[in-house]
Structures are given as structure tokens and as C-alpha cells.
Amino acid sequence: MLFSVDAFGGGFIVNSLLALWLFERFGLSVVTAGAIFFATGICAALSYFVAAGLVERFRLINTMVFTHLPSSAFLVLAAFAPTLSVAVMLLVLRSLLSQMDVPTRPSYVMAVVEPVERPAAASVTAVPRSLAASLSPALAGWMLAASPFGWPLVCAGTLKIAYDLALLRSFGSVRPPEEM
């Protein structure tokens, strides 16, 4: 269920809706949007490599939560950015941290379940995430139609922060056997 909250929050900020917000809020050109999404995509990809090193030092759950919390805060702050350059800086900072939970989440799930349960655990965690992520873009579109303010960013960041805190509270002390 917790992973679904994260996915639902993420659905508020799919790239197409984020681009729409940037167009409406700052008059961003398509070329500039492409360059921004290129940069944020590269940053997100690089963060996968950094996540592995952080896991060795801080453990899986801590890496997931303590990289995701500031990432979500950057997202909320981007909604209040007074200029395009500030918004882009916050979005780039977010992208440096936001995907570090992607490799660590399934690693954690696979580590805490018995080998025979791993295929079922993968399905039980992936399918609800996909379903949850499919619901929120419609709400984000409605929000953007009602106001050019970044309400979808605020909703996404707030939900993701709630997810991180609940994840830490619920599973922070549940360590995989190799972390003990």
C-alpha cells in the first residue's frame, strides 16, 4: 500500500504535465523544455549509480527515505519558485535524488521475503503501483486547468513526504538478513 501512495504522488508530475505547468507558469518554449527534461533525465540516471554506494553505508530503507525526503521538498518548493531559473534549479536538484529509491525498493522487497515468495512479492508491489500512478494524472490535469499554480507539484511532494515518513516508521527497523 505504501508503494502505491508513492506512485500516486508521482502520477501528479508525469513529464507531460510538468511541461504543461512550466509552459503555463513561465511561458517556457518547447526547445527549453526538452533541454530541461534531458538534463533532469541524465541526473536521475546518474543517481541510480550513487544509490548503490549509499546503500552500503546507510542501508536500503534509509537510502530510500533520506534521498526521497529532500527530493520531495524540492518538488514542493518548485511550485512556489518565482522565476523559471529557480524552478529549473529545484527540479534538477530533485532529479539528482528522486530516483534513488527505484533500485533500492525492489532490492529491499526481495531481501525481506523468502526466495519462493519473490515472484509474488514483485507482482503484489508492482501492480498496485501501476494502478495508483494511473489515477493521479487526471487530477493533476484538472488542477492545472483550474489554476496555473503548481498544485500538482505540492500534492506530489506532500504525498511522497508522507510515504517516506510512513515507510521509515513502518519498516525502518525491519532489516534484511544481510544487513543484520
ChimeraX commands (.cxc) that place a marker at each C-alpha (Angstrom):
marker #1 position 0.00,0.00,0.00 radius 0.5
marker #1 position 2.80,2.42,0.84 radius 0.5
marker #1 position 4.42,1.96,-2.55 radius 0.5
marker #1 position 1.07,2.85,-4.12 radius 0.5
marker #1 position 0.98,6.17,-2.24 radius 0.5
marker #1 position 4.40,6.99,-3.69 radius 0.5
marker #1 position 3.25,6.03,-7.19 radius 0.5
marker #1 position 0.02,8.01,-6.83 radius 0.5
marker #1 position 2.06,11.05,-5.83 radius 0.5
marker #1 position 4.39,10.52,-8.77 radius 0.5
marker #1 position 1.46,10.47,-11.17 radius 0.5
marker #1 position 0.83,14.14,-10.41 radius 0.5
marker #1 position 4.14,15.05,-12.03 radius 0.5
marker #1 position 4.50,12.99,-15.17 radius 0.5
marker #1 position 6.73,14.87,-17.61 radius 0.5
marker #1 position 3.90,15.93,-19.90 radius 0.5
marker #1 position 2.03,17.60,-17.03 radius 0.5
marker #1 position 5.21,19.10,-15.63 radius 0.5
marker #1 position 5.93,20.56,-19.08 radius 0.5
marker #1 position 2.40,21.96,-19.24 radius 0.5
marker #1 position 2.89,23.62,-15.87 radius 0.5
marker #1 position 6.21,25.12,-16.98 radius 0.5
marker #1 position 4.58,26.40,-20.21 radius 0.5
marker #1 position 1.66,27.98,-18.38 radius 0.5
marker #1 position 3.58,29.35,-15.41 radius 0.5
marker #1 position 6.74,30.61,-17.10 radius 0.5
marker #1 position 5.99,30.66,-20.84 radius 0.5
marker #1 position 8.63,28.02,-21.44 radius 0.5
marker #1 position 9.47,27.11,-25.03 radius 0.5
marker #1 position 9.31,23.53,-26.27 radius 0.5
marker #1 position 13.05,23.56,-27.02 radius 0.5
marker #1 position 13.88,24.71,-23.50 radius 0.5
marker #1 position 11.52,22.12,-22.01 radius 0.5
marker #1 position 13.31,19.42,-23.97 radius 0.5
marker #1 position 16.67,20.60,-22.68 radius 0.5
marker #1 position 15.39,20.66,-19.11 radius 0.5
marker #1 position 13.98,17.14,-19.35 radius 0.5
marker #1 position 17.23,15.95,-20.93 radius 0.5
marker #1 position 19.22,17.38,-18.01 radius 0.5
marker #1 position 16.87,16.04,-15.36 radius 0.5
marker #1 position 16.82,12.63,-17.04 radius 0.5
marker #1 position 20.63,12.45,-17.04 radius 0.5
marker #1 position 20.72,13.48,-13.38 radius 0.5
marker #1 position 18.13,10.84,-12.49 radius 0.5
marker #1 position 20.07,8.16,-14.37 radius 0.5
marker #1 position 23.30,9.07,-12.58 radius 0.5
marker #1 position 21.54,8.83,-9.23 radius 0.5
marker #1 position 20.98,5.10,-9.77 radius 0.5
marker #1 position 24.75,4.59,-9.55 radius 0.5
marker #1 position 25.07,6.75,-6.46 radius 0.5
marker #1 position 22.27,4.82,-4.73 radius 0.5
marker #1 position 24.34,1.64,-4.63 radius 0.5
marker #1 position 27.13,3.35,-2.71 radius 0.5
marker #1 position 24.70,4.97,-0.29 radius 0.5
marker #1 position 23.03,1.63,0.44 radius 0.5
marker #1 position 26.36,0.18,1.53 radius 0.5
marker #1 position 26.77,2.99,4.01 radius 0.5
marker #1 position 23.22,3.78,5.17 radius 0.5
marker #1 position 21.14,0.61,4.42 radius 0.5
marker #1 position 18.23,0.23,2.00 radius 0.5
marker #1 position 15.36,1.95,3.85 radius 0.5
marker #1 position 17.49,4.87,4.99 radius 0.5
marker #1 position 18.78,5.41,1.47 radius 0.5
marker #1 position 15.23,5.34,0.12 radius 0.5
marker #1 position 13.86,7.77,2.69 radius 0.5
marker #1 position 16.73,10.18,3.20 radius 0.5
marker #1 position 17.20,10.80,-0.51 radius 0.5
marker #1 position 13.48,10.94,-1.25 radius 0.5
marker #1 position 12.59,13.45,1.50 radius 0.5
marker #1 position 14.71,16.32,0.19 radius 0.5
marker #1 position 13.72,15.41,-3.35 radius 0.5
marker #1 position 10.06,15.83,-2.43 radius 0.5
marker #1 position 10.78,19.08,-0.61 radius 0.5
marker #1 position 12.49,20.42,-3.76 radius 0.5
marker #1 position 9.36,19.49,-5.71 radius 0.5
marker #1 position 7.06,21.40,-3.35 radius 0.5
marker #1 position 9.42,24.39,-3.38 radius 0.5
marker #1 position 9.43,24.39,-7.20 radius 0.5
marker #1 position 5.70,25.14,-7.12 radius 0.5
marker #1 position 6.50,28.40,-5.33 radius 0.5
marker #1 position 9.51,29.33,-7.49 radius 0.5
marker #1 position 9.35,32.98,-8.50 radius 0.5
marker #1 position 11.32,32.50,-11.72 radius 0.5
marker #1 position 11.96,29.82,-14.30 radius 0.5
marker #1 position 15.64,29.57,-13.34 radius 0.5
marker #1 position 14.76,28.88,-9.69 radius 0.5
marker #1 position 12.14,26.31,-10.72 radius 0.5
marker #1 position 14.62,24.56,-13.03 radius 0.5
marker #1 position 17.32,24.53,-10.35 radius 0.5
marker #1 position 14.88,22.92,-7.89 radius 0.5
marker #1 position 13.74,20.38,-10.47 radius 0.5
marker #1 position 17.35,19.45,-11.30 radius 0.5
marker #1 position 18.19,19.08,-7.60 radius 0.5
marker #1 position 15.09,16.93,-7.24 radius 0.5
marker #1 position 16.13,14.70,-10.13 radius 0.5
marker #1 position 19.53,14.10,-8.55 radius 0.5
marker #1 position 17.78,12.44,-5.60 radius 0.5
marker #1 position 14.31,11.35,-6.68 radius 0.5
marker #1 position 15.16,8.06,-8.33 radius 0.5
marker #1 position 17.47,6.58,-5.72 radius 0.5
marker #1 position 14.56,4.60,-4.34 radius 0.5
marker #1 position 13.94,2.89,-7.69 radius 0.5
marker #1 position 16.76,0.33,-7.42 radius 0.5
marker #1 position 16.57,0.13,-3.63 radius 0.5
marker #1 position 12.82,-0.51,-3.31 radius 0.5
marker #1 position 12.74,-3.86,-5.16 radius 0.5
marker #1 position 16.06,-4.81,-3.57 radius 0.5
marker #1 position 14.51,-4.31,-0.14 radius 0.5
marker #1 position 11.37,-6.26,-1.01 radius 0.5
marker #1 position 13.36,-9.15,-2.43 radius 0.5
marker #1 position 15.67,-9.17,0.59 radius 0.5
marker #1 position 12.91,-9.39,3.21 radius 0.5
marker #1 position 10.83,-12.15,1.60 radius 0.5
marker #1 position 11.69,-15.80,1.21 radius 0.5
marker #1 position 13.09,-16.76,-2.23 radius 0.5
marker #1 position 9.97,-18.76,-3.08 radius 0.5
marker #1 position 7.81,-15.66,-2.40 radius 0.5
marker #1 position 9.80,-13.25,-4.57 radius 0.5
marker #1 position 7.77,-13.54,-7.81 radius 0.5
marker #1 position 4.52,-12.96,-5.90 radius 0.5
marker #1 position 6.05,-10.11,-3.91 radius 0.5
marker #1 position 7.22,-8.44,-7.12 radius 0.5
marker #1 position 3.71,-8.65,-8.58 radius 0.5
marker #1 position 1.96,-7.58,-5.39 radius 0.5
marker #1 position 4.13,-4.47,-5.18 radius 0.5
marker #1 position 4.30,-3.57,-8.89 radius 0.5
marker #1 position 0.67,-3.89,-9.99 radius 0.5
marker #1 position -0.82,-1.61,-7.32 radius 0.5
marker #1 position 1.91,0.97,-8.06 radius 0.5
marker #1 position 0.93,0.98,-11.74 radius 0.5
marker #1 position -2.75,1.32,-10.93 radius 0.5
marker #1 position -2.18,4.11,-8.41 radius 0.5
marker #1 position 0.04,6.05,-10.82 radius 0.5
marker #1 position -2.65,5.94,-13.48 radius 0.5
marker #1 position -5.21,7.79,-11.34 radius 0.5
marker #1 position -3.44,10.99,-10.40 radius 0.5
marker #1 position -2.63,12.49,-13.83 radius 0.5
marker #1 position -6.33,13.18,-14.37 radius 0.5
marker #1 position -6.47,15.06,-11.06 radius 0.5
marker #1 position -3.31,16.96,-11.95 radius 0.5
marker #1 position -4.80,17.97,-15.31 radius 0.5
marker #1 position -7.91,19.24,-13.56 radius 0.5
marker #1 position -5.76,21.22,-11.12 radius 0.5
marker #1 position -3.73,22.80,-13.92 radius 0.5
marker #1 position -6.90,23.69,-15.81 radius 0.5
marker #1 position -8.20,25.45,-12.71 radius 0.5
marker #1 position -5.00,27.33,-11.84 radius 0.5
marker #1 position -1.51,27.84,-13.27 radius 0.5
marker #1 position -0.09,27.43,-9.76 radius 0.5
marker #1 position 1.84,24.21,-9.20 radius 0.5
marker #1 position -0.78,22.39,-7.14 radius 0.5
marker #1 position 0.19,19.05,-8.70 radius 0.5
marker #1 position 3.77,19.58,-7.50 radius 0.5
marker #1 position 2.57,20.38,-4.00 radius 0.5
marker #1 position 0.30,17.32,-3.96 radius 0.5
marker #1 position 3.03,15.07,-5.32 radius 0.5
marker #1 position 5.65,16.30,-2.88 radius 0.5
marker #1 position 3.31,16.14,0.10 radius 0.5
marker #1 position 2.18,12.59,-0.70 radius 0.5
marker #1 position 5.75,11.47,-1.26 radius 0.5
marker #1 position 6.88,13.01,2.05 radius 0.5
marker #1 position 4.02,11.24,3.84 radius 0.5
marker #1 position 5.04,7.99,2.11 radius 0.5
marker #1 position 8.68,8.39,3.17 radius 0.5
marker #1 position 7.82,9.07,6.80 radius 0.5
marker #1 position 5.36,6.16,6.91 radius 0.5
marker #1 position 7.92,3.87,5.25 radius 0.5
marker #1 position 10.58,4.81,7.77 radius 0.5
marker #1 position 8.20,4.37,10.68 radius 0.5
marker #1 position 6.83,1.05,9.44 radius 0.5
marker #1 position 9.97,-0.59,8.08 radius 0.5
marker #1 position 12.96,1.34,9.43 radius 0.5
marker #1 position 13.67,-1.41,11.93 radius 0.5
marker #1 position 12.92,-4.33,9.55 radius 0.5
marker #1 position 16.32,-5.22,8.18 radius 0.5
marker #1 position 17.05,-7.77,5.51 radius 0.5
marker #1 position 19.13,-10.71,6.78 radius 0.5
marker #1 position 22.33,-9.43,5.12 radius 0.5
marker #1 position 22.00,-6.05,6.91 radius 0.5
marker #1 position 21.88,-7.59,10.38 radius 0.5
marker link #1:1,2 radius 0.2
marker link #1:2,3 radius 0.2
marker link #1:3,4 radius 0.2
marker link #1:4,5 radius 0.2
marker link #1:5,6 radius 0.2
marker link #1:6,7 radius 0.2
marker link #1:7,8 radius 0.2
marker link #1:8,9 radius 0.2
marker link #1:9,10 radius 0.2
marker link #1:10,11 radius 0.2
marker link #1:11,12 radius 0.2
marker link #1:12,13 radius 0.2
marker link #1:13,14 radius 0.2
marker link #1:14,15 radius 0.2
marker link #1:15,16 radius 0.2
marker link #1:16,17 radius 0.2
marker link #1:17,18 radius 0.2
marker link #1:18,19 radius 0.2
marker link #1:19,20 radius 0.2
marker link #1:20,21 radius 0.2
marker link #1:21,22 radius 0.2
marker link #1:22,23 radius 0.2
marker link #1:23,24 radius 0.2
marker link #1:24,25 radius 0.2
marker link #1:25,26 radius 0.2
marker link #1:26,27 radius 0.2
marker link #1:27,28 radius 0.2
marker link #1:28,29 radius 0.2
marker link #1:29,30 radius 0.2
marker link #1:30,31 radius 0.2
marker link #1:31,32 radius 0.2
marker link #1:32,33 radius 0.2
marker link #1:33,34 radius 0.2
marker link #1:34,35 radius 0.2
marker link #1:35,36 radius 0.2
marker link #1:36,37 radius 0.2
marker link #1:37,38 radius 0.2
marker link #1:38,39 radius 0.2
marker link #1:39,40 radius 0.2
marker link #1:40,41 radius 0.2
marker link #1:41,42 radius 0.2
marker link #1:42,43 radius 0.2
marker link #1:43,44 radius 0.2
marker link #1:44,45 radius 0.2
marker link #1:45,46 radius 0.2
marker link #1:46,47 radius 0.2
marker link #1:47,48 radius 0.2
marker link #1:48,49 radius 0.2
marker link #1:49,50 radius 0.2
marker link #1:50,51 radius 0.2
marker link #1:51,52 radius 0.2
marker link #1:52,53 radius 0.2
marker link #1:53,54 radius 0.2
marker link #1:54,55 radius 0.2
marker link #1:55,56 radius 0.2
marker link #1:56,57 radius 0.2
marker link #1:57,58 radius 0.2
marker link #1:58,59 radius 0.2
marker link #1:59,60 radius 0.2
marker link #1:60,61 radius 0.2
marker link #1:61,62 radius 0.2
marker link #1:62,63 radius 0.2
marker link #1:63,64 radius 0.2
marker link #1:64,65 radius 0.2
marker link #1:65,66 radius 0.2
marker link #1:66,67 radius 0.2
marker link #1:67,68 radius 0.2
marker link #1:68,69 radius 0.2
marker link #1:69,70 radius 0.2
marker link #1:70,71 radius 0.2
marker link #1:71,72 radius 0.2
marker link #1:72,73 radius 0.2
marker link #1:73,74 radius 0.2
marker link #1:74,75 radius 0.2
marker link #1:75,76 radius 0.2
marker link #1:76,77 radius 0.2
marker link #1:77,78 radius 0.2
marker link #1:78,79 radius 0.2
marker link #1:79,80 radius 0.2
marker link #1:80,81 radius 0.2
marker link #1:81,82 radius 0.2
marker link #1:82,83 radius 0.2
marker link #1:83,84 radius 0.2
marker link #1:84,85 radius 0.2
marker link #1:85,86 radius 0.2
marker link #1:86,87 radius 0.2
marker link #1:87,88 radius 0.2
marker link #1:88,89 radius 0.2
marker link #1:89,90 radius 0.2
marker link #1:90,91 radius 0.2
marker link #1:91,92 radius 0.2
marker link #1:92,93 radius 0.2
marker link #1:93,94 radius 0.2
marker link #1:94,95 radius 0.2
marker link #1:95,96 radius 0.2
marker link #1:96,97 radius 0.2
marker link #1:97,98 radius 0.2
marker link #1:98,99 radius 0.2
marker link #1:99,100 radius 0.2
marker link #1:100,101 radius 0.2
marker link #1:101,102 radius 0.2
marker link #1:102,103 radius 0.2
marker link #1:103,104 radius 0.2
marker link #1:104,105 radius 0.2
marker link #1:105,106 radius 0.2
marker link #1:106,107 radius 0.2
marker link #1:107,108 radius 0.2
marker link #1:108,109 radius 0.2
marker link #1:109,110 radius 0.2
marker link #1:110,111 radius 0.2
marker link #1:111,112 radius 0.2
marker link #1:112,113 radius 0.2
marker link #1:113,114 radius 0.2
marker link #1:114,115 radius 0.2
marker link #1:115,116 radius 0.2
marker link #1:116,117 radius 0.2
marker link #1:117,118 radius 0.2
marker link #1:118,119 radius 0.2
marker link #1:119,120 radius 0.2
marker link #1:120,121 radius 0.2
marker link #1:121,122 radius 0.2
marker link #1:122,123 radius 0.2
marker link #1:123,124 radius 0.2
marker link #1:124,125 radius 0.2
marker link #1:125,126 radius 0.2
marker link #1:126,127 radius 0.2
marker link #1:127,128 radius 0.2
marker link #1:128,129 radius 0.2
marker link #1:129,130 radius 0.2
marker link #1:130,131 radius 0.2
marker link #1:131,132 radius 0.2
marker link #1:132,133 radius 0.2
marker link #1:133,134 radius 0.2
marker link #1:134,135 radius 0.2
marker link #1:135,136 radius 0.2
marker link #1:136,137 radius 0.2
marker link #1:137,138 radius 0.2
marker link #1:138,139 radius 0.2
marker link #1:139,140 radius 0.2
marker link #1:140,141 radius 0.2
marker link #1:141,142 radius 0.2
marker link #1:142,143 radius 0.2
marker link #1:143,144 radius 0.2
marker link #1:144,145 radius 0.2
marker link #1:145,146 radius 0.2
marker link #1:146,147 radius 0.2
marker link #1:147,148 radius 0.2
marker link #1:148,149 radius 0.2
marker link #1:149,150 radius 0.2
marker link #1:150,151 radius 0.2
marker link #1:151,152 radius 0.2
marker link #1:152,153 radius 0.2
marker link #1:153,154 radius 0.2
marker link #1:154,155 radius 0.2
marker link #1:155,156 radius 0.2
marker link #1:156,157 radius 0.2
marker link #1:157,158 radius 0.2
marker link #1:158,159 radius 0.2
marker link #1:159,160 radius 0.2
marker link #1:160,161 radius 0.2
marker link #1:161,162 radius 0.2
marker link #1:162,163 radius 0.2
marker link #1:163,164 radius 0.2
marker link #1:164,165 radius 0.2
marker link #1:165,166 radius 0.2
marker link #1:166,167 radius 0.2
marker link #1:167,168 radius 0.2
marker link #1:168,169 radius 0.2
marker link #1:169,170 radius 0.2
marker link #1:170,171 radius 0.2
marker link #1:171,172 radius 0.2
marker link #1:172,173 radius 0.2
marker link #1:173,174 radius 0.2
marker link #1:174,175 radius 0.2
marker link #1:175,176 radius 0.2
marker link #1:176,177 radius 0.2
marker link #1:177,178 radius 0.2
marker link #1:178,179 radius 0.2
marker link #1:179,180 radius 0.2
view
